[in-house]
Amino acid sequence: MGKVVMYSSVSAVDHVVVVTHRPEPEGWDPQAPFHFVDGVEAAMAKAQELAGDRIVEVAAGDVGGQVLDAGLIDEVRMDVVPVVFGSGKRYFGSVHTQHLFEDPDEVVQGDRVLHLRYRVRR
């Protein structure tokens, strides 16, 4: 089974697992690479089934924070840029418990960006 990684932005993917309490939209193309599930545990099970031994990418935000709270994230990758927004969504959404990361596995200085990679401490 592959690693589960939270990213600030998800790269090009073969499948997208959508966490929703609503039914699949009417007229949805069954060949589209979207899979609708109810809850983060079901989402992770479906994503891991689809990914096999590849990495499962989880977008940051509310759902990403729920996956982190459920203890299903192995690694967090984030990019820090020199911009401060006055408002917006929290990177981890509304997490309800403290989470500790290991020291950075990787720190890459880019052009006006710092790429960071942390393993989640278990």
JOKA-V12168 format. One record per helix or strand. SS is the DSSP state (H for helix, E for strand). FROM is the first residue (numbers start at 1). TO is the last residue. Records with the same first field share a line. If there is no record, write none. Layout:
# JOKA-V12168
SS->FROM-TO / FROM-TO
This chain:
# JOKA-V12168
E->4-7 / 16-19 / 34-37 / 56-59 / 75-81 / 101-101 / 106-109 / 113-120
H->40-51 / 62-69
